[in-house]
Amino acid sequence: MTNPVSKGHDVEAKRIGIIGDGNVGSALARGLKRAGHEVRAVGKDKMAIQDSGSWAEVVLLATADYWIDDLAFGEQEIPCPTQ
């Protein structure tokens, strides 16, 4: 597989933060790293989320929709639905 960032294409490597380190976030991280970007994927740790958000040039949200209110409004615990 070729790496478009390292092959001189018009794509500049970016620092990308991914909030969510589950199946989707991990897959995004692997693909973006292969493409030559610097990536940090984080889970529910609020300090890690803040650090990644400050560090990154681009932030991707790869979480379940029930996380969004907590991430936006800063609740103390991230809610999880019951099965």
C-alpha positions in Angstrom: 0.0 0.0 0.0 1.3 3.4 -0.9 1.5 6.3 1.6 0.1 9.4 0.0 1.6 11.7 2.7 5.1 10.4 2.2 4.9 10.1 -1.6 4.8 13.8 -2.1 1.1 14.3 -2.8 -0.6 17.5 -1.8 -1.6 16.0 1.6 0.2 17.3 4.7 0.5 15.1 7.7 -1.7 16.3 10.5 -2.0 15.7 14.3 -5.4 14.0 14.6 -7.2 13.3 17.9 -9.9 10.7 17.9 -12.4 10.7 20.8 -13.4 7.0 21.0 -11.1 4.1 21.0 -13.6 1.3 20.3 -14.0 -0.5 16.9 -14.6 2.7 14.9 -12.0 4.9 16.6 -9.4 2.2 16.4 -10.0 1.5 12.7 -9.8 5.2 12.0 -6.6 5.5 14.0 -4.9 2.6 12.1 -5.9 3.9 8.7 -4.8 7.5 9.5 -1.5 6.3 10.9 -0.9 4.2 7.7 -1.6 7.4 5.8 1.3 9.1 7.7 -0.6 11.2 10.2 0.2 11.4 13.9 -2.8 10.0 15.8 -4.0 9.8 19.4 -7.2 7.8 20.0 -8.6 8.1 23.6 -11.5 6.5 25.4 -13.5 7.8 28.4 -10.7 9.4 30.3 -11.7 13.1 30.5 -8.1 14.3 31.0 -6.9 12.3 28.0 -9.8 13.8 25.9 -8.8 17.3 26.9 -5.2 16.7 26.2 -5.9 15.1 22.8 -8.2 18.0 21.9 -5.5 20.6 22.8 -2.8 18.7 21.0 -4.7 17.9 17.8 -5.1 20.0 14.6 -8.2 17.9 13.8 -10.5 16.1 16.2 -12.8 13.2 15.2 -15.7 12.1 17.3 -16.1 8.3 17.1 -18.4 7.6 20.0 -21.9 6.4 20.5 -24.5 9.2 20.4 -25.3 8.9 24.1 -21.7 10.3 24.8 -22.3 13.6 23.0 -24.1 15.5 25.8 -21.6 14.5 28.3 -18.7 15.5 26.1 -20.3 18.8 25.3 -21.6 19.7 28.7 -19.0 18.1 31.0 -21.1 15.8 33.2 -19.2 13.8 35.8 -19.8 10.3 34.4 -20.2 9.1 30.8 -23.6 7.5 30.6 -24.0 4.0 29.2 -27.3 2.6 28.1 -28.6 -0.5 29.8 -29.2 -3.6 27.7 
